[in-house]
């Protein structure tokens, strides 16, 4: 196994070839903020929160989709990066109708945690207050577009792990919406197996269990994914 | 004209097209036009481009309607910096270019919209003939203030 040696925040580290910068950082307890990334799913590099500086390159690099290279000098924290990350979370809060106090995952929300962690105490951008809809046609789950951040974790887990590919994204730009089947009501979806993986991996209250549809009642556990996806190779037959 | 010389003035080659403008083009309106295009063309995958182009368009739109503030210019520059540095593809990375280059070369036109509520090129909605009715004592209609102030 070939090894790459590089420095992250001045600290010399080594990584197996093919390892991403995000994996390297986490391995060495240098946490990077992420939203679209989830262990067990493919990377899309869409949230731009894990962007890092690499010496000698003019552009920033999303750590989740950048492989560690020999001799790289990576910086994961700077005034500039902190400013960008905060701006991105502000843009997300302004984009849809995120009202934590009445949200089903209040206190257990990845977007909320990011805001706290990045010091986003207020939003300087104009709230868009889009006229979003809800889909409560599924017997067990509920979809609230007002809380969706378009991370596409639901789309990926359904396609890559469950194999149903019920979820997709329709539209473009600010009009993008996650949809089930061909934008049919979720409850009428032919492909949905009602497994609930999408609900567990959703970082916000956009997808939630129906019976918990009031403030702060739902705690999600996306950790099951790593078990599902790696149990066979790790020979974990019984959990 | 080559790639490097265009880059030094804040432009790119693109498909090689040129647009010739004179003083009848409002540079804030031009920036707004291109931001509107980028907002509509954004695919929505990455956050800075999807949400940032919307915010920048609204700031520019506000300025062309006489509702802009000096703080809006700082916010436009800050969002430009974000989109340029963090967008996933070339659309978001270059979306701020018309804003940055017009702010650099035609900042006075932005300030005319903001401070004087006036569009020098006569293009923007606030450029319609100001209501010049003599001020009636005690009567302070909003549109008269916008038209010329007192």
Contacts between the chains, C-beta under 8 A, distances in Angstrom:
chain1	res1	chain2	res2	distance
A	44	B	45	7.3
A	45	B	46	7.9
A	45	B	88	6.5
A	46	B	45	5.0
A	46	B	46	5.0
A	46	B	47	7.2
A	46	B	88	6.6
A	47	B	46	7.4
A	47	B	47	5.8
A	48	B	46	5.6
A	48	B	47	6.0
A	48	B	48	5.8
A	48	B	86	4.5
A	48	B	87	7.5
A	48	B	88	7.0
A	51	B	85	7.8
A	51	B	86	5.7
A	59	B	85	7.5
A	60	B	85	5.6
A	60	B	86	6.3
A	62	B	88	7.9
A	80	B	85	7.8
A	84	B	82	5.6
A	84	B	85	6.4
A	84	B	86	5.4
A	87	B	48	7.8
A	87	B	78	7.2
A	87	B	79	7.5
A	87	B	82	4.9
A	88	B	47	5.2
A	88	B	48	6.2
A	88	B	82	7.4
A	88	B	86	7.1
A	91	B	47	5.8
A	91	B	48	6.9
A	91	B	51	3.8
A	91	B	52	6.0
A	91	B	55	6.8
A	92	B	47	6.1
A	92	B	51	6.8
A	94	B	51	6.9
A	94	B	55	7.1
A	95	B	50	7.7
A	95	B	51	4.6
A	95	B	54	7.7
A	124	B	75	7.0
A	125	B	51	8.0
A	125	B	55	5.0
A	125	B	75	7.8
A	126	B	55	6.4
A	126	B	58	5.8
A	128	B	54	6.9
A	149	B	47	7.8
A	150	B	44	6.6
A	150	B	45	8.0
A	150	B	47	8.0
A	150	B	50	7.4
A	169	B	44	7.3
A	171	B	44	7.2
A	172	B	41	7.9
A	172	B	42	6.8
A	172	B	43	5.3
A	172	B	44	5.1
A	173	B	39	6.3
A	173	B	40	6.6
A	173	B	41	7.5
A	173	B	42	4.0
A	173	B	43	6.9
A	173	B	44	4.7
A	173	B	50	5.8
A	173	B	53	7.5
A	173	B	54	7.7
A	174	B	39	7.3
A	174	B	42	7.5
A	174	B	44	7.0
A	174	B	50	6.1
A	174	B	51	7.0
A	174	B	54	5.1
A	175	B	44	7.5
A	176	B	44	3.7
A	176	B	50	7.0
